[in-house]
């Protein structure tokens, strides 16, 4: 469990309650038991042995060690390559994480949505959508995002997923796949104030969005793992401008860690510099699906020729 002295980083999301709950439920010790006293020897059979007393682990302060212990204990139950069929208990990966507010769920004003996507070895796109609390994110506040633009009425589906219930097949959403599709739309389109083309590749122009971070290690508890049937969903996904996703994982973040604070881009700072201010004067409405385009991969979502921490091009 030794670490290199160069293994440094910063946690952008850390749920103390969730990580300790996982440890408690799975018999994971997050700290070392300490020797507190040794009494005179007593006889156990023919052999005299000293009696030692130990104290339970104190509050663990080294978060990195905690993550190593949890990952090691849950390795057999954690999906990394996404080449095994559902269901999934835990998942982890490395990549860009988008942060946004989510005010429709059980956390209400303190809700936060994290979104990332990856690919399985055979090239299938996997979207991971996680719902947590802003209390666990030191870099973002409720005031960092404008509450404007399109919002979804699918918050009940989110609540059902988080509580471990599959949405009733006779309810408004029709099926578990349809409910998962609505959750994906929340992650990608919440806060839109116009056609897709006005926001494509520029999430800071949407309401509710908080920021992003590159090259993040993330670990999550998964409540729903849905594979979309291609024959059923291909045309609908294309019509909705969501060409690409084939598997959707919905759950709760346990931690997100990045190697450097410089990897974090806070969208409130872009807005404060006057980037795309005209976007916020548009009327609030559910966005019209008049423009169709495929999902942009994370590496392509940054304006061409710029680095993650640089400013986007000015809009005239």
C-alpha positions in Angstrom: 0.0 0.0 0.0 3.1 2.2 -0.3 2.8 5.2 -2.5 5.3 7.2 -4.5 6.2 10.6 -3.1 5.2 11.9 -6.6 1.6 10.6 -6.1 -0.1 13.8 -5.3 -3.5 15.1 -6.2 -6.7 16.8 -5.0 -10.1 15.4 -4.3 -12.8 17.3 -6.1 -15.6 15.2 -4.6 -15.4 13.2 -1.4 -18.4 11.6 0.4 -17.2 10.8 3.9 -20.6 9.3 4.8 -20.8 7.1 1.7 -17.2 5.8 1.9 -17.6 4.9 5.6 -20.9 3.3 4.9 -19.4 1.2 2.2 -16.5 0.2 4.5 -18.9 -0.7 7.3 -21.1 -2.8 5.1 -18.2 -4.6 3.5 -15.9 -5.2 6.5 -13.3 -2.8 5.3 -10.9 -1.3 7.9 -10.0 2.3 7.0 -7.4 2.7 9.7 -4.9 0.7 11.7 -5.7 -0.8 15.1 -3.3 0.7 17.7 -1.6 -1.1 20.6 -2.6 0.7 23.8 -1.3 -1.5 26.6 0.4 -4.7 27.5 -0.4 -6.5 30.8 1.7 -9.1 32.6 1.7 -12.5 31.1 -1.1 -15.0 31.8 -1.1 -18.7 31.2 -2.8 -20.0 28.1 -2.4 -23.7 28.4 1.2 -24.4 29.4 2.5 -21.2 27.7 2.6 -17.8 29.5 1.6 -15.0 27.1 1.4 -11.2 27.5 -2.0 -9.7 27.2 -2.2 -6.9 24.7 -5.0 -4.3 24.3 -5.8 -2.5 21.1 -7.9 0.5 20.3 -10.1 0.9 17.2 -8.8 3.1 14.4 -9.0 6.8 15.0 -10.5 9.1 12.4 -8.6 8.5 9.2 -7.1 11.6 7.8 -5.3 10.2 4.8 -8.0 10.0 2.1 -5.7 8.5 -0.5 -5.0 5.5 1.8 -8.8 5.1 2.3 -9.4 4.9 -1.4 -6.7 2.3 -1.8 -8.2 0.1 0.9 -11.7 0.4 -0.6 -10.6 -0.3 -4.1 -8.6 -3.3 -3.0 -11.5 -4.8 -1.0 -14.1 -4.2 -3.7 -11.9 -5.1 -6.7 -13.9 -8.2 -7.6 -17.1 -6.2 -7.6 -15.9 -3.1 -9.4 -16.3 -2.7 -13.2 -13.4 -1.0 -14.9 -13.4 -2.2 -18.6 -17.2 -2.2 -19.0 -17.0 -5.4 -21.0 -19.1 -7.5 -18.6 -22.9 -7.6 -18.7 -25.1 -5.8 -16.1 -25.6 -5.5 -13.2 -22.8 -3.4 -11.8 -22.2 -2.7 -8.1 -19.3 -0.3 -8.3 -17.5 1.3 -11.2 -14.3 3.3 -11.6 -12.5 5.1 -14.4 -10.3 8.0 -15.5 -11.4 10.9 -17.6 -13.1 14.2 -17.9 -15.8 14.9 -15.3 -18.5 17.6 -15.9 -20.2 19.1 -12.8 -23.6 20.7 -12.8 -26.3 21.5 -10.4 -29.4 19.3 -10.1 -32.3 20.8 -8.2 -35.0 18.3 -8.9 -33.9 15.4 -6.7 -33.8 14.6 -3.0 -30.8 17.0 -2.4 -32.9 19.9 -3.8 -30.7 23.1 -3.9 -27.6 21.2 -2.9 -27.8 18.5 -5.6 -24.9 18.0 -8.0 -24.7 16.0 -11.1 -21.5 14.5 -12.4 -21.2 13.1 -15.9 -18.5 11.3 -17.8 -18.3 8.7 -20.5 -15.9 6.1 -21.6 -15.7 3.1 -24.0 -15.7 -0.6 -23.7 -12.9 -2.6 -25.4 -15.2 -3.2 -28.4 -15.8 0.5 -28.8 -19.3 0.8 -27.2 -19.9 4.1 -25.6 -20.8 4.0 -21.9 -22.2 7.1 -20.1 -21.9 7.4 -16.4 -24.3 9.8 -14.6 -23.9 10.3 -10.8 -26.0 12.3 -8.4 -24.5 13.7 -5.2 -24.3 16.7 -2.9 -22.6 20.0 -3.4 -21.6 19.8 0.2 -19.0 17.2 -0.9 -17.4 19.5 -3.6 -15.0 22.1 -2.3 -14.6 23.9 -5.7 -18.3 24.6 -6.5 -21.1 26.5 -4.8 -24.8 26.9 -5.5 -24.2 30.5 -6.7 -21.8 29.3 -9.4 -24.5 28.4 -11.9 -27.4 30.4 -13.4 -30.7 28.6 -12.8 -32.0 29.1 -16.4 -32.9 27.0 -19.3 -34.5 23.6 -19.9 -35.2 21.3 -17.0 -36.6 17.8 -17.0 -39.5 16.4 -15.1 -37.6 13.1 -14.8 -36.4 13.9 -11.3 -38.8 11.2 -10.0 -37.0 8.6 -12.1 -33.7 9.8 -10.6 -35.1 9.4 -7.1 -36.3 5.9 -7.9 -33.0 4.8 -9.3 -31.1 6.2 -6.2 -33.5 4.4 -3.9 -32.9 1.1 -5.7 -36.3 0.9 -7.4 -36.7 0.5 -11.1 -39.3 2.9 -12.5 -42.6 1.2 -12.8 -43.1 0.1 -16.4 -46.6 1.5 -16.5 -45.6 5.0 -15.3 -45.0 8.0 -17.5 -41.6 6.9 -18.7 -42.8 3.6 -20.0 -39.7 1.5 -19.3 -36.4 1.4 -17.5 -34.6 2.2 -20.7 -36.7 5.2 -21.4 -36.2 6.5 -17.8 -32.4 6.1 -18.2 -32.6 7.9 -21.5 -34.3 10.8 -19.7 -31.6 10.9 -17.1 -29.0 11.0 -19.9 -30.8 14.0 -21.4 -30.6 15.8 -18.0 -26.8 15.3 -18.0 -26.3 16.5 -21.5 -29.0 19.1 -22.1 -30.1 20.6 -18.8 -30.0 24.4 -19.0 -30.2 24.7 -22.8 -31.9 27.9 -23.9 -32.0 27.3 -27.6 -31.2 24.9 -30.4 -28.5 22.3 -29.7 -26.0 24.0 -32.1 -25.9 27.1 -29.8 -24.5 25.0 -26.9 -22.6 22.2 -28.7 -19.1 21.8 -27.2 -19.7 24.8 -24.9 -21.3 23.6 -21.7 -20.6 26.9 -19.9 -23.3 28.5 -22.1 -26.0 26.3 -20.5 -27.7 27.0 -17.2 -26.9 24.8 -14.1 -23.4 23.9 -15.3 -20.6 24.4 -12.8 -17.3 23.3 -14.4 -15.2 20.4 -15.5 -11.9 18.7 -14.6 -9.6 16.7 -16.8 -7.9 13.3 -16.1 -9.9 12.6 -13.0 -9.9 9.3 -11.1 -13.5 8.5 -10.1 -15.2 5.8 -8.1 -18.9 5.3 -7.8 -21.7 3.2 -6.4 -24.0 2.1 -9.2 -27.8 1.7 -8.8 -28.8 1.2 -12.4 -26.9 -0.3 -15.3 -29.0 -0.2 -18.5 -27.9 -1.4 -22.0 -29.9 0.3 -24.7 -31.1 -2.0 -27.5 -29.6 -0.6 -30.7 -32.5 -1.5 -33.0 -35.0 0.2 -30.6 -33.1 3.3 -29.8 -30.8 4.1 -32.8 -33.3 6.3 -34.6 -34.7 8.0 -31.4 -31.2 8.8 -30.2 -30.3 10.3 -33.6 -33.5 12.4 -33.7 -32.7 13.7 -30.2 -29.2 14.6 -31.1 -27.8 11.9 -28.9 -26.2 9.5 -31.3 -23.7 7.3 -29.6 -24.7 6.1 -26.1 -25.2 2.3 -25.8 -25.0 1.7 -22.0 -26.0 4.1 -19.2 -24.8 3.7 -15.6 -26.6 5.7 -12.9 -25.4 6.0 -9.4 -23.7 8.1 -6.7 -20.2 9.4 -6.6 -17.9 8.2 -3.8 -14.9 10.2 -4.8 -13.3 12.2 -7.7 -9.6 13.0 -7.6 -7.5 14.9 -10.0 -3.7 15.2 -10.2 -3.7 19.0 -10.2 -6.0 21.9 -9.2 -5.0 23.4 -12.6 -7.1 20.7 -14.2 -10.3 22.3 -12.9 -12.2 24.8 -15.1 -14.9 26.8 -13.2 -17.5 28.0 -15.7 -18.5 30.9 -13.4 -15.1 32.4 -14.2 -15.7 32.1 -17.9 -19.1 33.8 -17.5 -17.6 36.6 -15.3 -15.2 37.4 -18.2 -18.1 38.1 -20.5 -18.0 34.8 -22.4 -21.3 34.3 -24.3 -23.2 36.8 -22.1 -25.9 37.0 -24.8 -26.8 33.4 -24.0 -28.3 34.4 -20.6 -30.7 37.0 -22.1 -32.5 34.3 -24.2 -36.1 33.4 -23.0 -36.3 30.3 -20.9 -38.0 27.5 -22.7 -37.8 23.8 -23.3 -35.4 23.6 -26.1 -36.7 22.8 -29.6 -35.2 19.7 -31.3 -34.6 21.5 -34.6 -30.9 20.8 -34.8 -29.5 17.3 -34.7 -25.9 16.5 -34.0 -23.9 13.6 -32.5 -22.6 13.8 -29.0 -19.2 15.3 -28.8 -16.4 13.2 -27.2 -14.8 14.8 -24.2 -11.5 15.5 -25.9 -13.4 17.3 -28.7 -15.6 19.4 -26.4 -12.9 22.0 -25.9 -12.8 24.7 -28.7 -10.2 23.7 -31.3 -6.7 25.0 -30.6 -7.3 25.6 -26.9 -6.2 23.7 -23.8 -8.6 22.8 -20.9 -7.6 25.8 -18.8 -7.7 28.4 -21.5 -10.6 30.7 -22.4 -13.0 29.8 -25.2 -13.1 32.0 -28.3 -15.1 35.2 -28.0 -18.5 35.2 -29.5 -19.2 38.3 -31.6 
